[in-house]
Amino acid sequence: MDNRVAATSTAMPRPATPAPDSAVQVRIAESTRPTPERCIRLVLEVEIFQDPDGDPDSLVVTTDELACEPTVPARVHSYINDARAKLDQMERLVNEHEAQDTLRAIVEEHQLLVEEWDIANLDAKWRDKFVAFAALLDDGRRVVVVPLGQDPVRRLGAVVELLGKTGLAA
């Protein structure tokens, strides 16, 4: 291992460790990096309010910031565009969570050790190209090395591709 690259472990759950006499020991250290909680909230309700006194109908909107406020169509279109952006953020959050869950299952199933490396010291021409590499250690453990802070969806894709190409799958 290049001594310029610091290694830390990912926040993968610890799978059941094989018995001490087993040939392969799986060690996945818990990460010390805090994982920020992310919450995306979306409240948008639009209705046409029919005035019982016969006045013209009103367009009424309720959001997480407004409660039943009369408004104009242009303003509602603005709320709808904001809601679409939030829906995209929600979908991204769900995809990241799904990728992390899937990676945990793959790591456990194939008894892999996953390490994150801080790639800040790599030459700039290599930083963007490094997505993952795999190695078989002398003691039989299989290691997948990924960049520190890598996007979870990209990480899952890289690990799945490595397993398919390297024969590291158990």
OpenMM code with the backbone's topology and positions (N, CA, C; nanometers):
from openmm import Vec3, app, unit

residues = "MET ASP ASN ARG VAL ALA ALA THR SER THR ALA MET PRO ARG PRO ALA THR PRO ALA PRO ASP SER ALA VAL GLN VAL ARG ILE ALA GLU SER THR ARG PRO THR PRO GLU ARG CYS ILE ARG LEU VAL LEU GLU VAL GLU ILE PHE GLN ASP PRO ASP GLY ASP PRO ASP SER LEU VAL VAL THR THR ASP GLU LEU ALA CYS GLU PRO THR VAL PRO ALA ARG VAL HIS SER TYR ILE ASN ASP ALA ARG ALA LYS LEU ASP GLN MET GLU ARG LEU VAL ASN GLU HIS GLU ALA GLN ASP THR LEU ARG ALA ILE VAL GLU GLU HIS GLN LEU LEU VAL GLU GLU TRP ASP ILE ALA ASN LEU ASP ALA LYS TRP ARG ASP LYS PHE VAL ALA PHE ALA ALA LEU LEU ASP ASP GLY ARG ARG VAL VAL VAL VAL PRO LEU GLY GLN ASP PRO VAL ARG ARG LEU GLY ALA VAL VAL GLU LEU LEU GLY LYS THR GLY LEU ALA ALA".split()
positions = [
    Vec3(0.0852, -0.1176, 0.0000),
    Vec3(0.0000, 0.0000, 0.0000),
    Vec3(0.0889, 0.1226, 0.0000),
    Vec3(0.0551, 0.2189, -0.0820),
    Vec3(0.1281, 0.3444, -0.0909),
    Vec3(0.1129, 0.4175, 0.0418),
    Vec3(0.2241, 0.4555, 0.1037),
    Vec3(0.2152, 0.5176, 0.2351),
    Vec3(0.1602, 0.6591, 0.2306),
    Vec3(0.1382, 0.7127, 0.1116),
    Vec3(0.0785, 0.8457, 0.0999),
    Vec3(-0.0733, 0.8394, 0.1077),
    Vec3(-0.1316, 0.7231, 0.1004),
    Vec3(-0.2760, 0.7085, 0.0993),
    Vec3(-0.3214, 0.6559, 0.2346),
    Vec3(-0.4051, 0.7338, 0.3019),
    Vec3(-0.4553, 0.6927, 0.4328),
    Vec3(-0.5743, 0.6011, 0.4125),
    Vec3(-0.5854, 0.4995, 0.4917),
    Vec3(-0.6969, 0.4051, 0.4795),
    Vec3(-0.7877, 0.4158, 0.6008),
    Vec3(-0.9171, 0.4171, 0.5754),
    Vec3(-1.0169, 0.4092, 0.6811),
    Vec3(-1.1192, 0.3069, 0.6371),
    Vec3(-1.2002, 0.2611, 0.7271),
    Vec3(-1.2983, 0.1584, 0.6938),
    Vec3(-1.4345, 0.2199, 0.6726),
    Vec3(-1.5168, 0.1507, 0.5935),
    Vec3(-1.6515, 0.1993, 0.5670),
    Vec3(-1.7445, 0.1631, 0.6807),
    Vec3(-1.8608, 0.2241, 0.6791),
    Vec3(-1.9606, 0.1989, 0.7829),
    Vec3(-2.0505, 0.0840, 0.7413),
    Vec3(-1.9947, -0.0319, 0.7291),
    Vec3(-2.0719, -0.1507, 0.6963),
    Vec3(-2.1008, -0.2249, 0.8263),
    Vec3(-2.2149, -0.2901, 0.8356),
    Vec3(-2.2441, -0.3646, 0.9579),
    Vec3(-2.1509, -0.4846, 0.9693),
    Vec3(-2.1273, -0.5251, 1.0904),
    Vec3(-2.0417, -0.6420, 1.1122),
    Vec3(-2.1230, -0.7686, 1.0879),
    Vec3(-2.0813, -0.8496, 0.9883),
    Vec3(-2.1490, -0.9766, 0.9710),
    Vec3(-2.1022, -1.0731, 1.0793),
    Vec3(-2.1710, -1.1819, 1.0926),
    Vec3(-2.1309, -1.2822, 1.1915),
    Vec3(-1.9899, -1.3286, 1.1579),
    Vec3(-1.9009, -1.3218, 1.2541),
    Vec3(-1.7632, -1.3621, 1.2325),
    Vec3(-1.7532, -1.5135, 1.2377),
    Vec3(-1.6831, -1.5743, 1.1396),
    Vec3(-1.6696, -1.7190, 1.1413),
    Vec3(-1.5976, -1.7655, 1.2671),
    Vec3(-1.6119, -1.8913, 1.2992),
    Vec3(-1.5441, -1.9487, 1.4154),
    Vec3(-1.3938, -1.9302, 1.4015),
    Vec3(-1.3204, -1.9207, 1.5151),
    Vec3(-1.1766, -1.8955, 1.5098),
    Vec3(-1.0996, -1.9946, 1.4244),
    Vec3(-1.1483, -2.1179, 1.4096),
    Vec3(-1.0738, -2.2148, 1.3300),
    Vec3(-1.1075, -2.2046, 1.1811),
    Vec3(-1.1951, -2.1124, 1.1449),
    Vec3(-1.2335, -2.0942, 1.0057),
    Vec3(-1.1172, -2.0344, 0.9273),
    Vec3(-1.1100, -2.0644, 0.7988),
    Vec3(-0.9994, -2.0177, 0.7153),
    Vec3(-1.0090, -1.8687, 0.6861),
    Vec3(-1.1302, -1.8144, 0.6778),
    Vec3(-1.1471, -1.6734, 0.6413),
    Vec3(-1.2137, -1.5993, 0.7565),
    Vec3(-1.1515, -1.4955, 0.8029),
    Vec3(-1.2089, -1.4094, 0.9068),
    Vec3(-1.2561, -1.2815, 0.8386),
    Vec3(-1.3784, -1.2409, 0.8635),
    Vec3(-1.4317, -1.1193, 0.8045),
    Vec3(-1.4284, -1.0101, 0.9087),
    Vec3(-1.3615, -0.9027, 0.8768),
    Vec3(-1.3533, -0.7886, 0.9668),
    Vec3(-1.3976, -0.6654, 0.8914),
    Vec3(-1.5016, -0.6035, 0.9383),
    Vec3(-1.5443, -0.4767, 0.8806),
    Vec3(-1.5553, -0.3795, 0.9957),
    Vec3(-1.4623, -0.2875, 1.0002),
    Vec3(-1.4592, -0.1918, 1.1109),
    Vec3(-1.5676, -0.0874, 1.0929),
    Vec3(-1.6173, -0.0390, 1.2030),
    Vec3(-1.7172, 0.0675, 1.1993),
    Vec3(-1.6481, 0.2002, 1.1699),
    Vec3(-1.7114, 0.2810, 1.0908),
    Vec3(-1.6557, 0.4106, 1.0565),
    Vec3(-1.6702, 0.5062, 1.1741),
    Vec3(-1.5744, 0.5949, 1.1888),
    Vec3(-1.5840, 0.6968, 1.2928),
    Vec3(-1.6438, 0.8254, 1.2373),
    Vec3(-1.6654, 0.8286, 1.1055),
    Vec3(-1.7238, 0.9479, 1.0453),
    Vec3(-1.8726, 0.9542, 1.0750),
    Vec3(-1.9224, 1.0691, 1.1207),
    Vec3(-2.0666, 1.0784, 1.1456),
    Vec3(-2.1426, 1.0791, 1.0128),
    Vec3(-2.2589, 1.0167, 1.0128),
    Vec3(-2.3435, 1.0167, 0.8951),
    Vec3(-2.4561, 1.1161, 0.9193),
    Vec3(-2.4589, 1.2230, 0.8429),
    Vec3(-2.5638, 1.3221, 0.8657),
    Vec3(-2.7004, 1.2664, 0.8259),
    Vec3(-2.7987, 1.2951, 0.9089),
    Vec3(-2.9345, 1.2549, 0.8746),
    Vec3(-2.9866, 1.3525, 0.7709),
    Vec3(-3.0614, 1.3002, 0.6765),
    Vec3(-3.1163, 1.3856, 0.5721),
    Vec3(-3.2666, 1.3653, 0.5681),
    Vec3(-3.3371, 1.4748, 0.5641),
    Vec3(-3.4824, 1.4712, 0.5600),
    Vec3(-3.5291, 1.5690, 0.4540),
    Vec3(-3.6120, 1.5219, 0.3666),
    Vec3(-3.6691, 1.6092, 0.2635),
    Vec3(-3.8197, 1.6020, 0.2808),
    Vec3(-3.8789, 1.7167, 0.3042),
    Vec3(-4.0220, 1.7220, 0.3316),
    Vec3(-4.0903, 1.7957, 0.2178),
    Vec3(-4.2052, 1.7461, 0.1788),
    Vec3(-4.2801, 1.8091, 0.0709),
    Vec3(-4.4276, 1.8114, 0.1073),
    Vec3(-4.4818, 1.9309, 0.1150),
    Vec3(-4.6248, 1.9503, 0.1359),
    Vec3(-4.6716, 2.0462, 0.0277),
    Vec3(-4.7626, 2.0000, -0.0553),
    Vec3(-4.8186, 2.0864, -0.1589),
    Vec3(-4.9612, 2.0400, -0.1871),
    Vec3(-5.0521, 2.1276, -0.1592),
    Vec3(-5.1929, 2.0988, -0.1853),
    Vec3(-5.2502, 2.2183, -0.2595),
    Vec3(-5.3189, 2.1908, -0.3682),
    Vec3(-5.3786, 2.2974, -0.4495),
    Vec3(-5.5264, 2.2640, -0.4670),
    Vec3(-5.6091, 2.3630, -0.4481),
    Vec3(-5.7519, 2.3411, -0.4694),
    Vec3(-5.8171, 2.4670, -0.5233),
    Vec3(-5.9292, 2.4468, -0.5863),
    Vec3(-6.0108, 2.5599, -0.6298),
    Vec3(-6.1230, 2.5710, -0.5287),
    Vec3(-6.1236, 2.6843, -0.4621),
    Vec3(-6.2209, 2.7079, -0.3570),
    Vec3(-6.3425, 2.7770, -0.4180),
    Vec3(-6.4572, 2.7136, -0.4020),
    Vec3(-6.5811, 2.7716, -0.4524),
    Vec3(-6.6481, 2.8499, -0.3398),
    Vec3(-6.6568, 2.9779, -0.3616),
    Vec3(-6.7144, 3.0654, -0.2595),
    Vec3(-6.8650, 3.0419, -0.2520),
    Vec3(-6.9175, 3.0120, -0.1323),
    Vec3(-7.0622, 2.9873, -0.1195),
    Vec3(-7.1470, 3.1118, -0.1433),
    Vec3(-7.0842, 3.2299, -0.1344),
    Vec3(-7.1596, 3.3536, -0.1548),
    Vec3(-7.1688, 3.3915, -0.3016),
    Vec3(-7.1109, 3.3083, -0.3917),
    Vec3(-7.1199, 3.3372, -0.5338),
    Vec3(-7.0050, 3.4204, -0.5876),
    Vec3(-6.9093, 3.4582, -0.5025),
    Vec3(-6.7928, 3.5306, -0.5529),
    Vec3(-6.7128, 3.4379, -0.6448),
    Vec3(-6.6234, 3.4930, -0.7254),
    Vec3(-6.5435, 3.4083, -0.8154),
    Vec3(-6.4633, 3.3044, -0.7360),
    Vec3(-6.4428, 3.1880, -0.8001),
    Vec3(-6.3625, 3.0824, -0.7376),
    Vec3(-6.2217, 3.1340, -0.7114),
    Vec3(-6.1590, 3.0780, -0.6077),
    Vec3(-6.0216, 3.1158, -0.5727),
    Vec3(-5.9313, 2.9940, -0.5860),
    Vec3(-5.8078, 3.0188, -0.6240),
    Vec3(-5.7057, 2.9153, -0.6258),
    Vec3(-5.6343, 2.9228, -0.4915),
    Vec3(-5.6378, 2.8122, -0.4161),
    Vec3(-5.5823, 2.8111, -0.2817),
    Vec3(-5.4698, 2.7076, -0.2775),
    Vec3(-5.3597, 2.7444, -0.2114),
    Vec3(-5.2458, 2.6554, -0.2012),
    Vec3(-5.2059, 2.6383, -0.0554),
    Vec3(-5.1638, 2.5175, -0.0217),
    Vec3(-5.1081, 2.4893, 0.1098),
    Vec3(-4.9713, 2.4264, 0.0865),
    Vec3(-4.8694, 2.4800, 0.1533),
    Vec3(-4.7347, 2.4242, 0.1445),
    Vec3(-4.6843, 2.4042, 0.2865),
    Vec3(-4.5602, 2.3615, 0.2986),
    Vec3(-4.5043, 2.3466, 0.4325),
    Vec3(-4.4814, 2.4821, 0.4981),
    Vec3(-4.4908, 2.5901, 0.4197),
    Vec3(-4.4714, 2.7245, 0.4744),
    Vec3(-4.6008, 2.8057, 0.4786),
    Vec3(-4.6981, 2.7690, 0.3970),
    Vec3(-4.8246, 2.8421, 0.3889),
    Vec3(-4.9407, 2.7512, 0.4262),
    Vec3(-5.0422, 2.8090, 0.4849),
    Vec3(-5.1623, 2.7332, 0.5193),
    Vec3(-5.2818, 2.7952, 0.4495),
    Vec3(-5.3333, 2.7280, 0.3483),
    Vec3(-5.4550, 2.7700, 0.2759),
    Vec3(-5.4529, 2.9171, 0.2369),
    Vec3(-5.3589, 2.9538, 0.1552),
    Vec3(-5.3471, 3.0926, 0.1092),
    Vec3(-5.3987, 3.1044, -0.0339),
    Vec3(-5.4834, 3.2025, -0.0607),
    Vec3(-5.5236, 3.2280, -0.1996),
    Vec3(-5.4009, 3.2730, -0.2785),
    Vec3(-5.3930, 3.2311, -0.4041),
    Vec3(-5.2768, 3.2667, -0.4850),
    Vec3(-5.3151, 3.2719, -0.6313),
    Vec3(-5.2165, 3.2982, -0.7149),
    Vec3(-5.2374, 3.3062, -0.8595),
    Vec3(-5.1699, 3.1860, -0.9253),
    Vec3(-5.2160, 3.1477, -1.0448),
    Vec3(-5.1597, 3.0306, -1.1110),
    Vec3(-5.0071, 3.0353, -1.1290),
    Vec3(-4.9521, 3.1507, -1.1601),
    Vec3(-4.8070, 3.1597, -1.1797),
    Vec3(-4.7319, 3.1181, -1.0532),
    Vec3(-4.7846, 3.1556, -0.9385),
    Vec3(-4.7205, 3.1196, -0.8121),
    Vec3(-4.7313, 2.9690, -0.7873),
    Vec3(-4.8458, 2.9095, -0.8237),
    Vec3(-4.8628, 2.7653, -0.8070),
    Vec3(-4.7642, 2.6907, -0.8972),
    Vec3(-4.7445, 2.7390, -1.0197),
    Vec3(-4.6456, 2.6763, -1.1086),
    Vec3(-4.5063, 2.6788, -1.0456),
    Vec3(-4.4749, 2.7863, -0.9767),
    Vec3(-4.3460, 2.7959, -0.9074),
    Vec3(-4.3366, 2.6902, -0.7970),
    Vec3(-4.4432, 2.6737, -0.7212),
    Vec3(-4.4466, 2.5699, -0.6165),
    Vec3(-4.4313, 2.4302, -0.6771),
    Vec3(-4.4961, 2.4081, -0.7909),
    Vec3(-4.4880, 2.2776, -0.8573),
    Vec3(-4.3449, 2.2491, -0.9028),
    Vec3(-4.2776, 2.3492, -0.9587),
    Vec3(-4.1377, 2.3308, -1.0003),
    Vec3(-4.0482, 2.3001, -0.8808),
    Vec3(-4.0719, 2.3704, -0.7702),
    Vec3(-3.9954, 2.3417, -0.6479),
    Vec3(-4.0233, 2.1994, -0.5984),
    Vec3(-4.1492, 2.1570, -0.6080),
    Vec3(-4.1870, 2.0225, -0.5639),
    Vec3(-4.1188, 1.9164, -0.6502),
    Vec3(-4.1105, 1.9407, -0.7813),
    Vec3(-4.0407, 1.8453, -0.8698),
    Vec3(-3.8942, 1.8312, -0.8295),
    Vec3(-3.8311, 1.9430, -0.7964),
    Vec3(-3.6903, 1.9385, -0.7533),
    Vec3(-3.6776, 1.8586, -0.6233),
    Vec3(-3.7723, 1.8787, -0.5313),
    Vec3(-3.7686, 1.8022, -0.4057),
    Vec3(-3.7934, 1.6537, -0.4304),
    Vec3(-3.8825, 1.6218, -0.5226),
    Vec3(-3.9073, 1.4809, -0.5555),
    Vec3(-3.7804, 1.4158, -0.6113),
    Vec3(-3.7057, 1.4888, -0.6932),
    Vec3(-3.5781, 1.4374, -0.7443),
    Vec3(-3.4806, 1.4125, -0.6297),
    Vec3(-3.4765, 1.5044, -0.5328),
    Vec3(-3.3894, 1.4869, -0.4165),
    Vec3(-3.4323, 1.3645, -0.3349),
    Vec3(-3.5638, 1.3468, -0.3204),
    Vec3(-3.6152, 1.2306, -0.2473),
    Vec3(-3.5755, 1.1012, -0.3170),
    Vec3(-3.5898, 1.0993, -0.4487),
    Vec3(-3.5535, 0.9801, -0.5237),
    Vec3(-3.4051, 0.9500, -0.5094),
    Vec3(-3.3226, 1.0535, -0.5122),
    Vec3(-3.1783, 1.0354, -0.4956),
    Vec3(-3.1470, 0.9785, -0.3567),
    Vec3(-3.2144, 1.0288, -0.2555),
    Vec3(-3.1956, 0.9805, -0.1192),
    Vec3(-3.2333, 0.8322, -0.1079),
    Vec3(-3.3442, 0.7946, -0.1690),
    Vec3(-3.3881, 0.6553, -0.1677),
    Vec3(-3.2875, 0.5677, -0.2429),
    Vec3(-3.2378, 0.6144, -0.3577),
    Vec3(-3.1404, 0.5377, -0.4348),
    Vec3(-3.0107, 0.5168, -0.3568),
    Vec3(-2.9666, 0.6196, -0.2848),
    Vec3(-2.8458, 0.6068, -0.2034),
    Vec3(-2.8667, 0.5040, -0.0924),
    Vec3(-2.9814, 0.5102, -0.0275),
    Vec3(-3.0112, 0.4162, 0.0803),
    Vec3(-3.0173, 0.2731, 0.0269),
    Vec3(-3.0826, 0.2560, -0.0850),
    Vec3(-3.0928, 0.1238, -0.1469),
    Vec3(-2.9538, 0.0705, -0.1843),
    Vec3(-2.8688, 0.1565, -0.2387),
    Vec3(-2.7334, 0.1153, -0.2764),
    Vec3(-2.6533, 0.0734, -0.1536),
    Vec3(-2.6666, 0.1466, -0.0445),
    Vec3(-2.5944, 0.1120, 0.0782),
    Vec3(-2.6426, -0.0218, 0.1341),
    Vec3(-2.7733, -0.0430, 0.1339),
    Vec3(-2.8285, -0.1704, 0.1821),
    Vec3(-2.7811, -0.2862, 0.0947),
    Vec3(-2.7831, -0.2671, -0.0353),
    Vec3(-2.7410, -0.3717, -0.1278),
    Vec3(-2.5933, -0.4022, -0.1104),
    Vec3(-2.5118, -0.2980, -0.0937),
    Vec3(-2.3684, -0.3200, -0.0744),
    Vec3(-2.3419, -0.3957, 0.0550),
    Vec3(-2.4131, -0.3615, 0.1613),
    Vec3(-2.3970, -0.4357, 0.2878),
    Vec3(-2.4237, -0.5839, 0.2670),
    Vec3(-2.5299, -0.6144, 0.1941),
    Vec3(-2.5656, -0.7543, 0.1693),
    Vec3(-2.4583, -0.8242, 0.0860),
    Vec3(-2.4049, -0.7571, -0.0137),
    Vec3(-2.2998, -0.8154, -0.0981),
    Vec3(-2.1738, -0.8388, -0.0163),
    Vec3(-2.1368, -0.7415, 0.0667),
    Vec3(-2.0170, -0.7540, 0.1502),
    Vec3(-2.0305, -0.8739, 0.2430),
    Vec3(-2.1476, -0.8887, 0.3027),
    Vec3(-2.1692, -1.0013, 0.3945),
    Vec3(-2.1709, -1.1337, 0.3187),
    Vec3(-2.2424, -1.1369, 0.2087),
    Vec3(-2.2550, -1.2612, 0.1321),
    Vec3(-2.1196, -1.3117, 0.0814),
    Vec3(-2.0355, -1.2201, 0.0359),
    Vec3(-1.9069, -1.2591, -0.0233),
    Vec3(-1.7902, -1.2460, 0.0740),
    Vec3(-1.8205, -1.2147, 0.1994),
    Vec3(-1.7197, -1.2021, 0.3045),
    Vec3(-1.6033, -1.1125, 0.2602),
    Vec3(-1.6380, -0.9911, 0.2218),
    Vec3(-1.5390, -0.8943, 0.1751),
    Vec3(-1.5003, -0.7989, 0.2864),
    Vec3(-1.3817, -0.7492, 0.2789),
    Vec3(-1.3368, -0.6391, 0.3631),
    Vec3(-1.3357, -0.5173, 0.2720),
    Vec3(-1.4082, -0.4144, 0.3082),
    Vec3(-1.4139, -0.2929, 0.2273),
    Vec3(-1.3355, -0.1843, 0.2991),
    Vec3(-1.2448, -0.1214, 0.2274),
    Vec3(-1.1677, -0.0103, 0.2833),
    Vec3(-1.1883, 0.1131, 0.1975),
    Vec3(-1.1986, 0.2263, 0.2643),
    Vec3(-1.2033, 0.3547, 0.1953),
    Vec3(-1.0653, 0.4177, 0.2038),
    Vec3(-1.0187, 0.4668, 0.0923),
    Vec3(-0.8902, 0.5364, 0.0905),
    Vec3(-0.9126, 0.6823, 0.0574),
    Vec3(-0.8427, 0.7685, 0.1312),
    Vec3(-0.8435, 0.9103, 0.1002),
    Vec3(-0.7535, 0.9291, -0.0210),
    Vec3(-0.8119, 0.9688, -0.1320),
    Vec3(-0.7366, 0.9785, -0.2568),
    Vec3(-0.6865, 1.1199, -0.2852),
    Vec3(-0.6937, 1.2067, -0.1852),
    Vec3(-0.6510, 1.3455, -0.2041),
    Vec3(-0.5048, 1.3558, -0.2450),
    Vec3(-0.4222, 1.2607, -0.2018),
    Vec3(-0.2796, 1.2663, -0.2352),
    Vec3(-0.2454, 1.2033, -0.3688),
    Vec3(-0.3432, 1.1420, -0.4338),
    Vec3(-0.3168, 1.0860, -0.5662),
    Vec3(-0.2968, 1.1985, -0.6670),
    Vec3(-0.2193, 1.1715, -0.7679),
    Vec3(-0.2019, 1.2662, -0.8769),
    Vec3(-0.3397, 1.3003, -0.9327),
    Vec3(-0.3624, 1.4244, -0.9673),
    Vec3(-0.4935, 1.4703, -1.0140),
    Vec3(-0.5448, 1.3893, -1.1326),
    Vec3(-0.4542, 1.3420, -1.2177),
    Vec3(-0.4993, 1.2675, -1.3354),
    Vec3(-0.5583, 1.1309, -1.2974),
    Vec3(-0.5300, 1.0824, -1.1753),
    Vec3(-0.5817, 0.9526, -1.1310),
    Vec3(-0.7021, 0.9641, -1.0394),
    Vec3(-0.7190, 1.0765, -0.9723),
    Vec3(-0.8259, 1.0905, -0.8724),
    Vec3(-0.9643, 1.0601, -0.9288),
    Vec3(-0.9951, 1.1171, -1.0440),
    Vec3(-1.1283, 1.0976, -1.1018),
    Vec3(-1.1465, 0.9593, -1.1622),
    Vec3(-1.0373, 0.8911, -1.1892),
    Vec3(-1.0441, 0.7606, -1.2543),
    Vec3(-1.0520, 0.6451, -1.1544),
    Vec3(-1.0145, 0.6689, -1.0303),
    Vec3(-1.0138, 0.5622, -0.9300),
    Vec3(-1.1545, 0.5427, -0.8751),
    Vec3(-1.2152, 0.4280, -0.9059),
    Vec3(-1.3481, 0.3968, -0.8532),
    Vec3(-1.3436, 0.2801, -0.7565),
    Vec3(-1.2538, 0.1847, -0.7781),
    Vec3(-1.2385, 0.0722, -0.6862),
    Vec3(-1.1313, -0.0221, -0.7397),
    Vec3(-1.0692, -0.0954, -0.6497),
    Vec3(-0.9856, -0.2077, -0.6907),
    Vec3(-0.9983, -0.3179, -0.5868),
    Vec3(-0.9626, -0.4372, -0.6288),
    Vec3(-0.9779, -0.5529, -0.5415),
    Vec3(-0.8437, -0.6216, -0.5241),
    Vec3(-0.8293, -0.6881, -0.4104),
    Vec3(-0.7066, -0.7622, -0.3825),
    Vec3(-0.7399, -0.8832, -0.2981),
    Vec3(-0.6577, -0.9842, -0.3133),
    Vec3(-0.6668, -1.1031, -0.2303),
    Vec3(-0.5453, -1.1006, -0.1397),
    Vec3(-0.5685, -1.0933, -0.0090),
    Vec3(-0.4584, -1.0841, 0.0862),
    Vec3(-0.3965, -1.2220, 0.1094),
    Vec3(-0.2756, -1.2222, 0.1623),
    Vec3(-0.2048, -1.3476, 0.1889),
    Vec3(-0.2830, -1.4408, 0.2801),
    Vec3(-0.3590, -1.3835, 0.3718),
    Vec3(-0.4347, -1.4682, 0.4647),
    Vec3(-0.5692, -1.5138, 0.4075),
    Vec3(-0.5929, -1.4860, 0.2800),
    Vec3(-0.7142, -1.5317, 0.2137),
    Vec3(-0.8293, -1.4336, 0.2143),
    Vec3(-0.8156, -1.3239, 0.2875),
    Vec3(-0.9242, -1.2258, 0.2893),
    Vec3(-0.9310, -1.1534, 0.1556),
    Vec3(-1.0516, -1.1209, 0.1171),
    Vec3(-1.0745, -1.0456, -0.0068),
    Vec3(-1.1065, -0.9019, 0.0302),
    Vec3(-1.0352, -0.8094, -0.0332),
    Vec3(-1.0484, -0.6683, 0.0000),
    Vec3(-1.0916, -0.5911, -0.1247),
    Vec3(-1.1855, -0.5005, -0.1041),
    Vec3(-1.2236, -0.4057, -0.2081),
    Vec3(-1.1916, -0.2678, -0.1531),
    Vec3(-1.1137, -0.1911, -0.2286),
    Vec3(-1.0740, -0.0569, -0.1865),
    Vec3(-1.1484, 0.0438, -0.2726),
    Vec3(-1.2104, 0.1413, -0.2053),
    Vec3(-1.2903, 0.2430, -0.2727),
    Vec3(-1.2485, 0.3810, -0.2223),
    Vec3(-1.2754, 0.4858, -0.2993),
    Vec3(-1.2416, 0.6207, -0.2534),
    Vec3(-1.3252, 0.6639, -0.1333),
    Vec3(-1.2630, 0.7370, -0.0438),
    Vec3(-1.3300, 0.7944, 0.0721),
    Vec3(-1.4423, 0.8865, 0.0250),
    Vec3(-1.5617, 0.8696, 0.0798),
    Vec3(-1.6742, 0.9583, 0.0481),
    Vec3(-1.7359, 0.9361, -0.0886),
    Vec3(-1.7077, 0.8238, -0.1518),
    Vec3(-1.7615, 0.7950, -0.2848),
    Vec3(-1.9133, 0.7872, -0.2815),
    Vec3(-1.9763, 0.8329, -0.3866),
    Vec3(-2.1205, 0.8260, -0.4013),
    Vec3(-2.1643, 0.6800, -0.3853),
    Vec3(-2.2635, 0.6530, -0.2990),
    Vec3(-2.3043, 0.5146, -0.2722),
    Vec3(-2.3515, 0.4384, -0.3963),
    Vec3(-2.4191, 0.5042, -0.4871),
    Vec3(-2.4680, 0.4369, -0.6076),
    Vec3(-2.3498, 0.3987, -0.6968),
    Vec3(-2.2546, 0.4900, -0.7108),
    Vec3(-2.1356, 0.4614, -0.7917),
    Vec3(-2.0520, 0.3501, -0.7257),
    Vec3(-2.0423, 0.3543, -0.5927),
    Vec3(-1.9660, 0.2527, -0.5195),
    Vec3(-2.0267, 0.1141, -0.5420),
    Vec3(-2.1575, 0.1028, -0.5303),
    Vec3(-2.2231, -0.0257, -0.5521),
    Vec3(-2.1928, -0.0777, -0.6919),
    Vec3(-2.2059, 0.0077, -0.7914),
    Vec3(-2.1783, -0.0335, -0.9292),
    Vec3(-2.0351, -0.0818, -0.9467),
    Vec3(-1.9405, -0.0110, -0.8843),
    Vec3(-1.7993, -0.0482, -0.8960),
    Vec3(-1.7728, -0.1832, -0.8295),
    Vec3(-1.8297, -0.2063, -0.7120),
    Vec3(-1.8075, -0.3327, -0.6409),
    Vec3(-1.8707, -0.4487, -0.7173),
    Vec3(-1.9906, -0.4288, -0.7681),
    Vec3(-2.0570, -0.5345, -0.8454),
    Vec3(-1.9752, -0.5677, -0.9698),
    Vec3(-1.9250, -0.4664, -1.0362),
    Vec3(-1.8433, -0.4894, -1.1562),
    Vec3(-1.7138, -0.5622, -1.1209),
    Vec3(-1.6515, -0.5228, -1.0114),
    Vec3(-1.5285, -0.5909, -0.9680),
    Vec3(-1.5540, -0.7383, -0.9379),
    Vec3(-1.6629, -0.7661, -0.8686),
    Vec3(-1.6945, -0.9049, -0.8354),
    Vec3(-1.7129, -0.9879, -0.9616),
    Vec3(-1.7739, -0.9291, -1.0608),
    Vec3(-1.7966, -1.0008, -1.1853),
    Vec3(-1.6685, -1.0223, -1.2652),
    Vec3(-1.5772, -0.9273, -1.2597),
    Vec3(-1.4567, -0.9343, -1.3430),
    Vec3(-1.3382, -1.0015, -1.2760),
    Vec3(-1.3314, -0.9992, -1.1425),
    Vec3(-1.2111, -1.0455, -1.0760),
    Vec3(-1.2200, -1.1851, -1.0186),
    Vec3(-1.3380, -1.2377, -1.0114),
    Vec3(-1.3512, -1.3699, -0.9510),
    Vec3(-1.3439, -1.3653, -0.7991),
    Vec3(-1.3626, -1.2463, -0.7392),
    Vec3(-1.3601, -1.2352, -0.5938),
    Vec3(-1.4869, -1.2882, -0.5291),
    Vec3(-1.5879, -1.3124, -0.6089),
    Vec3(-1.7134, -1.3626, -0.5515),
    Vec3(-1.6892, -1.4986, -0.4872),
    Vec3(-1.7466, -1.5158, -0.3690),
    Vec3(-1.7272, -1.6420, -0.2958),
    Vec3(-1.8107, -1.7524, -0.3550),
] * unit.nanometer
topology = app.Topology()
chain = topology.addChain("A")
for resn in residues:
    res = topology.addResidue(resn, chain)
    for name in ("N", "CA", "C"):
        topology.addAtom(name, app.Element.getBySymbol(name[0]), res)
